[in-house]
Amino acid sequence: MIKKLKKQPRFFRYAIIFFMVSCCIFLVSLTFTNSCELNINAKTRKVQNEITTIQSDIDGLEIQKSELASFSRLKKVATSKGYHYKQGSTAAAAVSDEQKN
């Protein structure tokens, strides 16, 4: 093959060498970008799993917060501290927007 290349014009030889070098650079860059993409995908998956875990922890804490702020829990804590709740002592009024004007 080298003898055949020497018989070709100089421009043709340089074109073939340039083509081979370009192909090698293309393959190396393609491999590099694929490895970078895999690395980024793995990190993204890890972060998404952490977000899911943290979101479930937040949901669990919200449930605990609502349980601790419930009326029965407040009544139990107040009773244990010595306070007494009278059923008729509180009143609530709902005012609509029409009644405000």
C-alpha positions in Angstrom: 0.0 0.0 0.0 2.9 2.4 0.7 4.3 1.8 -2.8 0.8 2.6 -4.2 0.7 5.8 -2.1 4.1 6.9 -3.4 2.9 6.7 -7.0 0.0 9.0 -6.2 0.3 12.8 -6.4 1.5 14.6 -3.3 -1.9 16.3 -2.7 -3.7 12.9 -2.7 -1.2 11.5 -0.1 -1.8 14.5 2.2 -5.5 14.2 1.8 -5.4 10.5 2.8 -3.2 11.3 5.8 -5.5 14.2 6.8 -8.6 11.9 6.4 -7.0 9.2 8.7 -6.0 11.8 11.3 -9.5 13.3 11.2 -11.1 9.9 11.6 -8.9 9.2 14.7 -9.7 12.5 16.2 -13.4 12.0 15.6 -13.4 8.6 17.2 -11.5 9.8 20.3 -13.8 12.8 20.7 -16.9 10.6 20.2 -15.7 8.2 22.9 -14.9 11.1 25.2 -18.3 12.8 24.8 -20.1 9.4 25.4 -18.2 8.9 28.6 -19.0 12.4 29.8 -22.6 11.9 29.0 -22.7 8.7 31.0 -21.0 10.4 33.9 -23.5 13.3 33.9 -26.5 10.8 33.6 -25.2 8.9 36.6 -24.8 12.1 38.7 -28.3 13.3 37.6 -29.8 10.0 38.6 -28.1 10.2 42.0 -29.3 13.7 42.6 -32.9 12.8 41.6 -32.8 9.9 44.1 -31.6 12.3 46.8 -34.4 14.7 45.9 -37.0 11.9 46.1 -35.6 10.8 49.5 -35.6 14.3 50.9 -39.1 14.9 49.5 -40.4 11.8 51.3 -38.7 13.0 54.5 -40.4 16.3 54.2 -43.8 14.7 53.6 -43.3 12.5 56.7 -42.4 15.6 58.8 -45.5 17.4 57.5 -47.6 14.4 58.7 -45.9 14.5 62.1 -46.4 18.2 62.3 -50.1 17.9 61.6 -50.5 15.1 64.1 -48.7 17.2 66.8 -50.8 20.2 66.0 -54.1 18.4 66.1 -56.7 19.4 68.7 -56.6 16.1 70.6 -52.9 16.3 71.0 -53.1 20.0 72.2 -55.8 19.0 74.6 -53.7 16.1 75.9 -50.6 18.3 76.4 -52.7 21.1 78.1 -54.3 18.6 80.4 -50.9 17.2 81.4 -49.7 20.7 82.2 -52.7 21.4 84.4 -54.9 23.4 82.1 -58.6 22.7 81.6 -60.6 23.1 78.4 -64.2 24.2 78.6 -66.2 23.1 75.6 -68.4 26.1 75.3 -65.8 28.8 76.2 -64.6 29.3 72.6 -66.5 30.7 69.8 -65.8 31.1 66.1 -67.4 33.4 63.6 -67.1 33.1 59.8 -67.4 36.4 57.9 -68.0 36.4 54.2 -66.7 39.1 51.8 -70.2 40.4 51.3 -70.7 41.1 55.0 -67.5 43.0 55.2 -68.6 45.7 52.7 
